[in-house]
Amino acid sequence: MRVYLPLTVPLLRTALDVGAIGPAPLTGYAVTPSLREWYAEGDTDELEYAATLAAARGSLRLLEDDDSAPRRRVVVAADVANASIRPVPDVERAAVLITDVVRLALVSAAMVDDTSTARIVGSAAKVVRQADIGDEDAEFAVGEAEALELQWYATQEMKRLVEADD
């Protein structure tokens, strides 16, 4: 199953150093039955985009927890065995729990904010948890970040991507 894992630049750097994303369990996002039911009119691309946006919001939460991380959302797409995935719809429609570390060999791409978006992403990271509980002003700030398109990077570009933030 294709899953989208929220990270930060330092977490991506660590994954590249050790060859895996972990430790397990990991929170990821995917096209779950709950997401399909909620987004009944969406095709596969739209559903995957919704799961990617959910992971990008998860990346904002990680950024809120790490003031030293560059203010860039990072989402990694990986193909993980179904046996390692547990849906958790009570958390979020697209949320899944991944019970094993995700080896980098399973990663197909990374999606990352452009460096020019740092101010908007940083503002959203400061208020993402308030947005999660319905604060309208916070939701507006998060919505500004969610309106930004993540840049796509092939796996062979990820090392250069993290080195650029050193």
Disulfide bonds with the S-S distance in Angstrom:
none
